[in-house]
């Protein structure tokens, strides 16, 4: 199961996921991610502090958001990655491509 919510804080959008970000749940949240991309060059913080597990579909969703917004001069930062998702991110060396922050507040600094 996965829940998500989008909030605005300052000049950034926070996309918070909670639960498992996997092949079963990604189709549920893809429309919300697509709406963010349609807004164009915005600043997004993906809050993953409540994500318990992630698979290749979840990783692909995050990478797609990063690449598509980046092409529009947008910025994506990822916050709160821990546990199994953190292991996957580091195994795939995503910390070299994505801006990872320990918390949403840290990710918002400098926006």
Backbone as CSV, one residue per row, in Angstrom:
resi,resn,N_x,N_y,N_z,CA_x,CA_y,CA_z,C_x,C_y,C_z
1,UNK,0.833,-1.175,0.000,0.000,0.000,0.000,0.884,1.245,0.000
2,UNK,0.425,2.274,-0.706,1.167,3.525,-0.797,0.198,4.689,-0.717
3,UNK,0.570,5.690,0.059,-0.173,6.944,0.045,0.793,8.040,-0.378
4,UNK,0.212,9.116,-0.879,1.043,10.250,-1.261,0.271,11.534,-1.038
5,UNK,1.026,12.597,-0.827,0.417,13.915,-0.709,1.394,14.937,-1.253
6,UNK,0.828,15.997,-1.792,1.625,17.083,-2.341,1.274,18.351,-1.581
7,UNK,2.311,19.031,-1.080,2.107,20.291,-0.382,3.094,21.318,-0.918
8,UNK,2.790,22.562,-0.686,3.673,23.653,-1.080,4.313,24.236,0.165
9,UNK,5.599,24.509,0.066,6.299,25.165,1.178,7.275,26.153,0.563
10,UNK,7.013,27.425,0.775,7.847,28.449,0.145,7.709,28.350,-1.360
11,UNK,8.831,28.281,-2.046,8.800,28.198,-3.505,9.034,26.768,-3.997
12,UNK,8.756,25.784,-3.143,8.991,24.388,-3.505,7.729,23.557,-3.276
13,UNK,7.652,22.465,-4.009,6.586,21.490,-3.852,7.173,20.267,-3.162
14,UNK,6.486,19.786,-2.146,6.923,18.590,-1.432,5.988,17.451,-1.813
15,UNK,6.567,16.392,-2.338,5.826,15.185,-2.700,6.212,14.115,-1.691
16,UNK,5.263,13.760,-0.825,5.555,12.820,0.262,4.917,11.479,-0.029
17,UNK,5.743,10.440,-0.032,5.275,9.073,-0.200,5.318,8.359,1.140
18,UNK,4.365,7.434,1.344,4.340,6.635,2.555,3.912,5.214,2.203
19,UNK,4.767,4.243,2.504,4.454,2.846,2.203,5.450,2.258,1.230
20,UNK,4.978,1.345,0.399,5.830,0.668,-0.579,5.695,1.329,-1.943
21,UNK,6.816,1.727,-2.502,6.857,2.344,-3.824,7.342,1.262,-4.784
22,UNK,6.377,0.529,-5.367,6.736,-0.639,-6.166,5.825,-0.777,-7.382
23,UNK,5.983,-1.869,-8.110,5.245,-2.083,-9.359,3.730,-2.056,-9.157
24,UNK,3.261,-2.434,-7.987,1.826,-2.424,-7.717,1.296,-1.035,-7.399
25,UNK,2.133,-0.173,-6.829,1.647,1.128,-6.362,2.036,2.296,-7.261
26,UNK,3.091,2.150,-8.054,3.529,3.254,-8.918,2.420,3.728,-9.855
27,UNK,1.630,2.826,-10.471,0.559,3.325,-11.347,-0.434,4.248,-10.635
28,UNK,-0.607,4.065,-9.335,-1.514,4.914,-8.563,-0.984,6.338,-8.431
29,UNK,0.334,6.499,-8.338,0.911,7.820,-8.102,1.465,8.475,-9.363
30,UNK,1.575,7.720,-10.453,2.110,8.292,-11.687,1.343,9.543,-12.126
31,UNK,-0.008,9.578,-12.065,-0.708,10.811,-12.468,-0.295,12.041,-11.655
32,UNK,-0.062,11.873,-10.361,0.371,12.999,-9.525,1.752,13.475,-9.946
33,UNK,2.645,12.551,-10.256,3.994,12.904,-10.709,3.920,13.587,-12.073
34,UNK,3.083,13.067,-12.956,2.926,13.687,-14.280,2.392,15.116,-14.168
35,UNK,1.490,15.352,-13.227,0.977,16.726,-13.022,2.088,17.672,-12.583
36,UNK,2.993,17.191,-11.742,4.135,18.022,-11.334,5.012,18.348,-12.534
37,UNK,5.257,17.366,-13.368,6.096,17.576,-14.542,5.439,18.558,-15.504
38,UNK,4.126,18.473,-15.645,3.391,19.385,-16.527,3.502,20.840,-16.075
39,UNK,3.732,21.057,-14.802,3.871,22.427,-14.284,5.161,23.081,-14.749
40,UNK,6.097,22.288,-15.238,7.332,22.854,-15.783,8.422,22.970,-14.745
41,UNK,9.318,23.924,-14.961,10.545,24.062,-14.183,10.338,24.426,-12.731
42,UNK,9.799,23.506,-11.964,9.535,23.764,-10.549,10.582,23.081,-9.677
43,UNK,10.555,23.403,-8.414,11.445,22.793,-7.423,10.631,21.786,-6.621
44,UNK,11.111,20.552,-6.594,10.388,19.477,-5.915,11.301,18.775,-4.926
45,UNK,10.782,18.551,-3.736,11.448,17.703,-2.750,10.595,16.445,-2.619
46,UNK,11.195,15.303,-2.901,10.522,14.021,-2.743,10.855,13.521,-1.341
47,UNK,9.851,13.493,-0.482,10.036,13.044,0.898,9.800,11.541,0.955
48,UNK,10.871,10.799,1.168,10.796,9.345,1.222,10.992,8.809,2.633
49,UNK,10.848,9.655,3.628,11.104,9.230,5.007,10.141,8.151,5.478
50,UNK,8.972,8.037,4.862,8.005,7.012,5.261,7.881,5.891,4.228
51,UNK,8.813,5.833,3.281,8.818,4.738,2.295,9.531,3.549,2.934
52,UNK,8.827,2.429,2.984,9.386,1.237,3.633,10.155,0.360,2.665
53,UNK,9.671,0.245,1.434,10.352,-0.554,0.408,10.205,0.120,-0.948
54,UNK,11.164,-0.173,-1.824,11.138,0.357,-3.184,11.672,-0.730,-4.111
55,UNK,11.131,-0.781,-5.318,11.673,-1.701,-6.310,12.042,-0.898,-7.558
56,UNK,12.358,-1.593,-8.649,12.819,-0.909,-9.856,11.773,0.049,-10.418
57,UNK,10.503,-0.256,-10.247,9.451,0.651,-10.723,9.453,1.960,-9.938
58,UNK,9.655,1.855,-8.638,9.726,3.049,-7.804,10.948,3.883,-8.127
59,UNK,12.084,3.212,-8.327,13.302,3.920,-8.712,13.088,4.621,-10.049
60,UNK,12.464,3.925,-10.994,12.212,4.510,-12.315,11.328,5.746,-12.218
61,UNK,10.355,5.733,-11.309,9.491,6.892,-11.118,10.290,8.103,-10.650
62,UNK,11.170,7.896,-9.671,11.998,8.986,-9.144,12.951,9.501,-10.224
63,UNK,13.590,8.600,-10.959,14.521,8.995,-12.022,13.787,9.740,-13.129
64,UNK,12.604,9.283,-13.483,11.810,9.952,-14.514,11.477,11.380,-14.098
65,UNK,11.050,11.556,-12.854,10.758,12.896,-12.343,12.002,13.771,-12.412
66,UNK,13.132,13.227,-11.972,14.403,13.951,-11.981,14.793,14.381,-13.403
67,UNK,14.738,13.450,-14.340,15.174,13.744,-15.710,14.212,14.682,-16.432
68,UNK,12.914,14.423,-16.307,11.935,15.225,-17.046,11.840,16.652,-16.501
69,UNK,11.882,16.811,-15.184,11.872,18.171,-14.632,13.196,18.875,-14.905
70,UNK,14.292,18.134,-14.823,15.602,18.707,-15.106,15.687,19.256,-16.523
71,UNK,15.052,18.580,-17.463,15.039,19.038,-18.853,14.281,20.354,-18.995
72,UNK,13.435,20.666,-18.022,12.657,21.906,-18.026,13.243,22.940,-17.059
73,UNK,14.488,22.737,-16.666,15.179,23.624,-15.723,14.587,23.556,-14.322
74,UNK,13.912,22.452,-14.011,13.412,22.230,-12.667,14.471,21.548,-11.819
75,UNK,14.187,21.418,-10.533,15.133,20.804,-9.594,14.382,19.771,-8.763
76,UNK,15.003,18.607,-8.596,14.435,17.562,-7.742,15.468,17.200,-6.688
77,UNK,15.029,17.217,-5.450,15.853,16.768,-4.334,15.093,15.663,-3.618
78,UNK,15.815,14.714,-3.073,15.203,13.577,-2.394,15.602,13.634,-0.923
79,UNK,14.617,13.487,-0.047,14.875,13.611,1.391,14.426,12.369,2.142
80,UNK,15.149,12.071,3.210,14.732,11.060,4.170,14.837,9.623,3.725
81,UNK,15.681,9.328,2.771,15.824,7.942,2.309,16.497,7.124,3.410
82,UNK,15.862,6.025,3.812,16.401,5.190,4.890,16.029,3.733,4.636
83,UNK,16.625,2.847,5.391,16.289,1.428,5.328,16.546,0.811,3.960
84,UNK,15.640,-0.048,3.528,15.787,-0.747,2.258,15.892,0.218,1.080
85,UNK,15.071,1.296,1.004,15.235,2.238,-0.111,16.645,2.850,-0.168
86,UNK,17.216,3.150,0.992,18.569,3.710,1.012,19.577,2.692,0.482
87,UNK,19.416,1.438,0.879,20.309,0.390,0.378,20.227,0.292,-1.142
88,UNK,19.025,0.352,-1.679,18.837,0.294,-3.140,19.459,1.509,-3.804
89,UNK,19.213,2.699,-3.258,19.776,3.925,-3.850,21.301,3.848,-3.899
90,UNK,21.912,3.379,-2.821,23.373,3.314,-2.786,23.908,2.157,-3.639
91,UNK,23.186,1.050,-3.686,23.592,-0.054,-4.550,23.623,0.393,-6.012
92,UNK,22.626,1.199,-6.397,22.542,1.702,-7.771,23.355,2.982,-7.993
93,UNK,23.997,3.450,-6.919,24.809,4.669,-6.949,23.996,5.916,-7.313
94,UNK,22.754,5.932,-6.923,21.897,7.072,-7.228,22.300,8.323,-6.474
95,UNK,23.031,8.141,-5.364,23.491,9.319,-4.624,24.453,10.151,-5.456
96,UNK,25.012,9.577,-6.506,25.909,10.327,-7.386,25.146,11.177,-8.385
97,UNK,23.898,10.838,-8.650,23.094,11.581,-9.619,22.037,12.463,-8.949
98,UNK,21.450,11.947,-7.884,20.385,12.667,-7.197,20.931,13.419,-5.984
99,UNK,20.320,14.543,-5.697,20.671,15.292,-4.491,19.890,14.682,-3.330
100,UNK,20.585,13.960,-2.450,19.963,13.306,-1.297,20.211,14.130,-0.038
101,UNK,19.157,14.290,0.761,19.234,15.075,1.991,18.620,14.277,3.131
102,UNK,19.109,14.484,4.358,18.583,13.716,5.486,17.138,14.060,5.844
103,UNK,16.697,15.298,5.517,15.336,15.701,5.877,14.798,16.685,4.845
104,UNK,13.497,16.879,4.874,12.870,17.849,3.977,13.406,19.250,4.256
105,UNK,13.537,19.601,5.524,14.042,20.933,5.864,15.428,21.171,5.285
106,UNK,16.296,20.160,5.373,17.645,20.298,4.786,17.562,20.451,3.268
107,UNK,16.658,19.691,2.642,16.513,19.767,1.185,15.978,21.123,0.744
108,UNK,15.162,21.747,1.570,14.583,23.045,1.217,15.584,24.186,1.315
109,UNK,16.639,24.006,2.115,17.641,25.056,2.253,18.289,25.319,0.910
110,UNK,18.441,26.569,0.577,19.107,26.929,-0.671,18.190,27.022,-1.870
111,UNK,16.916,26.678,-1.708,15.975,26.823,-2.828,15.662,28.271,-3.029
